[in-house]
């Protein structure tokens, strides 16, 4: 396996321009080491343009597109305006790939529920006739999560419960309702808070939360992996208030480590949590604080649910998922070669 990558930043520029430099690196490797059997591209790559740029260096390589997210149903940042060019890059990439894999059923459905309307907005040659073929070669292949690294870390749970936020610090993860819920909950319950996760920038709502409850802040900011793993092991409850989640790696890690999930009844979460535990773990609009109060007031019931959820999350460890990837990629190669 060879990784041909750019840094994970400047996402708009990556979608518009990375195909040229990635193609150059790809061709250089082929010249030195020979052709690839398979190309696996992420949804952030303009795959149609990349394949045009690599030309004959592709040789007989099969082409797989992995949709970890998409630019059609991803919520628009307050800093941005709607620009359908990025969703069209996703669409064109799907068309030229030999196979397309989505990381969840929710993601698959969200894309195909919306792409038809997107194509109808254009004046002519709307591509609608191409949709069945793209759907036919699309399927679900969940993300592999490195859960093995979480094994053997001893929990340091304290008398005061720890509520964990381990999402990315950005608008689409809903920092405002989380801050509101913590401040509301603090009026009736005793607990600590850990604000972990990748920091995209400063969040006024988290500043407001820290100012309101400074004595409850056990951790604030990005945590190196060793510290993050200890936080996971210490957390009693993990909360999401996201408006965008196509898989939920961080939540999967937290549940596997023993945290009880309090998650919105939308996005991928109803798929991630078994139906028998929806009532305990998922909340509807206006129910977040009530769900949190129940979780804090019922530690034994909370622990029983987590014990049943842990093996569900274990199915996403790379040791379990990797064979499915091998089988899927071999099938694509066989189909591409006509064997």
PLY file of the C-alpha trace (Angstrom):
ply
format ascii 1.0
element vertex 339
property float x
property float y
property float z
element edge 338
property int vertex1
property int vertex2
end_header
0.00 0.00 0.00
1.24 3.48 -0.90
-0.28 6.68 0.51
-0.40 9.67 -1.85
-1.76 12.50 0.29
-1.86 16.18 1.11
-2.26 17.79 4.55
-5.82 17.81 5.90
-6.44 21.56 5.52
-7.72 24.05 2.91
-10.48 21.64 1.96
-11.90 23.76 -0.87
-8.51 24.06 -2.51
-7.99 20.32 -2.07
-11.22 19.56 -3.92
-10.42 21.96 -6.75
-6.68 21.60 -7.17
-5.15 18.62 -5.40
-5.81 16.26 -8.31
-2.91 17.73 -10.30
-0.26 17.37 -7.61
-1.60 14.01 -6.46
-1.52 12.80 -10.05
2.10 13.92 -10.35
3.08 11.99 -7.22
1.11 8.98 -8.43
2.81 8.97 -11.84
6.25 9.32 -10.25
5.63 6.28 -8.07
4.38 4.24 -11.02
7.46 5.16 -13.02
9.74 4.02 -10.19
7.85 0.99 -8.85
5.36 -0.12 -11.47
1.57 0.13 -11.76
-0.98 -0.13 -8.98
-3.67 -2.80 -8.73
-6.25 -0.49 -7.19
-6.73 3.22 -6.53
-8.67 4.13 -3.38
-9.67 7.81 -3.33
-11.49 9.83 -0.69
-14.47 12.06 -1.38
-12.20 15.11 -1.06
-10.45 14.17 -4.33
-11.76 15.39 -7.70
-11.52 11.82 -8.96
-12.65 12.48 -12.54
-9.98 15.14 -12.95
-7.38 12.97 -11.19
-7.93 10.07 -13.58
-7.67 12.42 -16.52
-4.41 13.82 -15.16
-2.77 10.44 -14.48
-3.66 9.20 -17.95
-1.83 6.02 -18.91
-0.15 5.79 -15.50
-3.42 4.34 -14.22
-2.82 1.25 -16.35
-5.36 -1.41 -15.32
-5.90 -0.23 -11.77
-9.44 -0.54 -10.46
-10.81 2.68 -8.95
-12.71 2.87 -5.65
-14.23 6.02 -4.14
-14.79 6.08 -0.38
-17.46 8.53 0.79
-16.58 9.47 4.35
-18.66 12.64 3.94
-20.23 14.57 1.08
-20.75 18.18 0.10
-24.45 17.85 -0.73
-25.94 17.08 2.69
-23.10 18.52 4.80
-24.45 21.58 6.68
-23.23 24.96 5.45
-20.95 26.89 7.79
-22.12 30.37 8.81
-18.89 31.55 7.19
-19.82 30.06 3.79
-22.42 30.35 1.06
-24.01 27.47 -0.81
-21.73 26.37 -3.66
-22.99 23.35 -5.58
-19.65 22.95 -7.37
-18.39 20.77 -4.50
-21.38 18.43 -4.58
-20.91 18.14 -8.34
-17.28 17.14 -7.77
-18.58 14.33 -5.54
-21.11 13.34 -8.19
-18.57 13.27 -11.01
-16.19 11.24 -8.86
-18.88 8.65 -8.21
-19.62 8.33 -11.90
-16.03 7.53 -12.92
-15.30 5.13 -10.03
-15.65 1.39 -10.48
-17.22 1.15 -7.02
-18.41 3.62 -4.39
-18.50 2.85 -0.68
-20.37 4.88 1.94
-19.44 4.68 5.61
-23.04 4.23 6.81
-26.56 3.54 5.60
-27.57 7.00 6.79
-24.90 8.56 4.59
-25.90 6.45 1.57
-29.55 7.42 1.98
-28.79 11.12 2.58
-26.80 11.32 -0.65
-29.25 9.48 -2.90
-32.25 11.24 -1.33
-30.75 14.58 -2.39
-28.67 14.13 -5.52
-31.68 13.81 -7.85
-32.94 17.25 -6.82
-29.44 18.66 -7.28
-29.21 17.40 -10.85
-32.67 18.69 -11.73
-31.59 22.25 -10.97
-29.35 22.37 -14.04
-30.65 23.62 -17.40
-30.09 20.52 -19.58
-28.12 17.26 -19.86
-28.97 16.72 -16.22
-27.32 13.30 -15.76
-30.49 11.84 -14.25
-30.23 8.78 -16.48
-26.84 8.03 -14.91
-28.22 7.76 -11.38
-29.30 4.08 -11.48
-25.83 2.91 -12.53
-24.15 4.93 -9.79
-26.56 3.59 -7.19
-25.98 0.06 -8.45
-22.22 0.25 -7.84
-22.62 1.94 -4.42
-22.76 0.08 -1.11
-21.99 0.38 2.60
-18.52 -0.28 4.05
-18.12 1.04 7.61
-15.05 2.86 8.84
-12.45 0.82 10.65
-11.67 2.25 14.10
-8.49 1.55 16.06
-10.25 0.28 19.16
-7.42 -2.10 20.03
-5.36 0.85 21.27
-8.02 1.49 23.93
-7.61 -1.94 25.52
-5.94 -2.30 28.91
-6.34 1.34 29.97
-7.56 1.33 33.57
-10.55 3.54 34.29
-9.92 6.35 36.75
-13.59 7.22 37.24
-14.06 9.54 40.21
-16.95 10.00 42.60
-18.12 12.96 40.54
-19.29 11.81 37.07
-17.38 13.03 34.02
-19.30 14.23 30.97
-17.18 14.12 27.81
-17.34 16.17 24.62
-14.91 14.54 22.16
-16.19 16.03 18.92
-14.38 18.39 16.58
-14.62 22.01 17.77
-16.68 23.38 14.90
-20.14 24.72 14.14
-21.55 21.43 12.76
-20.98 19.65 16.06
-23.41 21.94 17.91
-21.34 23.60 20.67
-24.14 26.02 21.63
-26.74 23.42 22.72
-24.03 21.48 24.55
-22.98 24.58 26.52
-26.61 25.41 27.26
-27.30 21.88 28.50
-24.24 21.81 30.77
-25.13 25.15 32.37
-28.74 24.06 32.85
-27.73 20.67 34.26
-25.25 22.22 36.70
-28.12 23.84 38.59
-29.30 20.42 39.81
-26.42 17.94 39.43
-22.78 17.54 40.35
-20.39 16.51 37.54
-17.16 17.40 35.75
-16.70 18.25 32.06
-13.97 17.35 29.58
-13.87 19.37 26.35
-11.60 17.35 24.08
-11.45 16.91 20.32
-9.72 18.59 17.41
-9.77 22.39 17.71
-10.65 24.09 14.43
-10.77 27.47 16.17
-12.06 29.23 19.24
-15.73 28.65 20.05
-17.55 31.48 21.87
-19.97 28.94 23.32
-17.16 26.96 24.92
-15.67 30.18 26.30
-19.09 30.95 27.75
-19.26 27.46 29.27
-15.80 27.75 30.82
-16.67 31.14 32.30
-19.92 29.80 33.75
-18.52 26.55 35.20
-14.75 26.97 35.66
-14.56 24.61 38.63
-16.07 21.76 36.58
-13.56 21.82 33.72
-11.39 18.73 34.06
-9.91 19.16 30.57
-10.16 21.81 27.86
-8.61 21.58 24.40
-7.01 19.06 22.10
-5.62 16.02 23.95
-2.59 14.02 22.75
-3.64 10.45 22.08
-2.37 9.02 25.39
-4.26 11.70 27.33
-7.31 11.25 25.12
-7.40 7.52 25.80
-7.27 8.21 29.55
-10.14 10.68 29.20
-12.16 8.06 27.33
-11.55 5.55 30.10
-12.55 8.11 32.75
-15.72 9.36 31.06
-19.09 8.31 32.44
-21.21 9.98 29.75
-20.41 11.09 26.20
-22.66 13.68 24.55
-23.28 14.68 20.96
-25.29 17.70 19.85
-24.11 17.42 16.24
-25.94 18.59 13.15
-23.60 16.52 10.96
-22.43 12.98 11.58
-22.04 10.39 8.84
-20.34 7.71 10.98
-19.24 8.78 14.48
-15.69 7.57 15.17
-15.29 9.59 18.38
-18.60 8.39 19.81
-17.74 4.79 18.90
-14.44 5.13 20.78
-16.13 6.61 23.84
-18.84 3.94 24.07
-16.27 1.17 23.62
-14.27 2.71 26.47
-17.28 2.63 28.81
-19.06 5.98 28.38
-22.85 6.05 28.24
-24.00 7.83 25.04
-26.51 10.67 25.03
-27.08 11.34 21.34
-29.60 13.10 19.10
-32.31 10.96 17.56
-31.15 11.82 14.04
-28.20 11.54 11.63
-26.31 8.24 11.92
-27.01 7.73 15.62
-30.23 5.65 15.34
-28.19 3.34 13.10
-25.23 3.21 15.45
-27.28 2.44 18.60
-29.39 -0.77 18.60
-33.13 -0.18 18.65
-33.52 -1.70 22.13
-31.47 1.17 23.58
-32.90 4.09 21.61
-35.17 5.17 24.44
-32.28 5.35 26.91
-29.59 6.83 24.66
-31.29 9.01 22.03
-33.04 12.30 22.65
-35.45 14.36 20.55
-35.60 18.14 20.36
-35.86 19.62 23.85
-35.05 16.36 25.65
-31.26 16.61 26.04
-31.17 17.82 29.65
-33.79 15.28 30.72
-31.76 12.45 29.16
-28.65 13.67 30.94
-30.46 13.89 34.26
-31.68 10.31 33.84
-28.16 9.12 33.03
-26.67 10.87 36.07
-29.43 9.63 38.38
-29.26 5.99 37.25
-25.63 4.82 37.25
-26.47 1.11 37.47
-28.87 1.21 34.53
-26.38 3.34 32.64
-23.62 0.77 33.17
-25.86 -2.10 32.07
-26.61 -0.36 28.77
-22.93 0.36 28.11
-22.06 -3.29 28.78
-24.44 -4.29 25.98
-23.25 -1.54 23.62
-19.54 -2.31 23.92
-19.59 -5.47 21.75
-21.68 -3.58 19.17
-18.90 -1.01 18.90
-16.24 -3.74 18.85
-17.53 -4.79 15.43
-15.93 -1.63 14.01
-12.40 -2.48 15.14
-10.00 -2.85 12.23
-9.48 -6.51 13.11
-13.16 -7.06 12.25
-13.54 -4.58 9.40
-10.30 -5.12 7.45
-11.36 -8.52 6.01
-14.51 -6.90 4.62
-12.33 -4.28 2.90
-10.10 -7.00 1.44
-13.10 -8.87 0.08
-14.70 -5.72 -1.33
-11.53 -4.57 -3.07
-10.82 -7.99 -4.52
-14.37 -8.05 -5.90
-13.87 -4.66 -7.55
-10.57 -5.77 -9.06
-12.14 -8.95 -10.41
-15.06 -7.02 -11.86
-12.76 -4.41 -13.41
-10.57 -7.06 -15.03
-13.56 -9.07 -16.21
-12.53 -12.21 -14.35
0 1
1 2
2 3
3 4
4 5
5 6
6 7
7 8
8 9
9 10
10 11
11 12
12 13
13 14
14 15
15 16
16 17
17 18
18 19
19 20
20 21
21 22
22 23
23 24
24 25
25 26
26 27
27 28
28 29
29 30
30 31
31 32
32 33
33 34
34 35
35 36
36 37
37 38
38 39
39 40
40 41
41 42
42 43
43 44
44 45
45 46
46 47
47 48
48 49
49 50
50 51
51 52
52 53
53 54
54 55
55 56
56 57
57 58
58 59
59 60
60 61
61 62
62 63
63 64
64 65
65 66
66 67
67 68
68 69
69 70
70 71
71 72
72 73
73 74
74 75
75 76
76 77
77 78
78 79
79 80
80 81
81 82
82 83
83 84
84 85
85 86
86 87
87 88
88 89
89 90
90 91
91 92
92 93
93 94
94 95
95 96
96 97
97 98
98 99
99 100
100 101
101 102
102 103
103 104
104 105
105 106
106 107
107 108
108 109
109 110
110 111
111 112
112 113
113 114
114 115
115 116
116 117
117 118
118 119
119 120
120 121
121 122
122 123
123 124
124 125
125 126
126 127
127 128
128 129
129 130
130 131
131 132
132 133
133 134
134 135
135 136
136 137
137 138
138 139
139 140
140 141
141 142
142 143
143 144
144 145
145 146
146 147
147 148
148 149
149 150
150 151
151 152
152 153
153 154
154 155
155 156
156 157
157 158
158 159
159 160
160 161
161 162
162 163
163 164
164 165
165 166
166 167
167 168
168 169
169 170
170 171
171 172
172 173
173 174
174 175
175 176
176 177
177 178
178 179
179 180
180 181
181 182
182 183
183 184
184 185
185 186
186 187
187 188
188 189
189 190
190 191
191 192
192 193
193 194
194 195
195 196
196 197
197 198
198 199
199 200
200 201
201 202
202 203
203 204
204 205
205 206
206 207
207 208
208 209
209 210
210 211
211 212
212 213
213 214
214 215
215 216
216 217
217 218
218 219
219 220
220 221
221 222
222 223
223 224
224 225
225 226
226 227
227 228
228 229
229 230
230 231
231 232
232 233
233 234
234 235
235 236
236 237
237 238
238 239
239 240
240 241
241 242
242 243
243 244
244 245
245 246
246 247
247 248
248 249
249 250
250 251
251 252
252 253
253 254
254 255
255 256
256 257
257 258
258 259
259 260
260 261
261 262
262 263
263 264
264 265
265 266
266 267
267 268
268 269
269 270
270 271
271 272
272 273
273 274
274 275
275 276
276 277
277 278
278 279
279 280
280 281
281 282
282 283
283 284
284 285
285 286
286 287
287 288
288 289
289 290
290 291
291 292
292 293
293 294
294 295
295 296
296 297
297 298
298 299
299 300
300 301
301 302
302 303
303 304
304 305
305 306
306 307
307 308
308 309
309 310
310 311
311 312
312 313
313 314
314 315
315 316
316 317
317 318
318 319
319 320
320 321
321 322
322 323
323 324
324 325
325 326
326 327
327 328
328 329
329 330
330 331
331 332
332 333
333 334
334 335
335 336
336 337
337 338
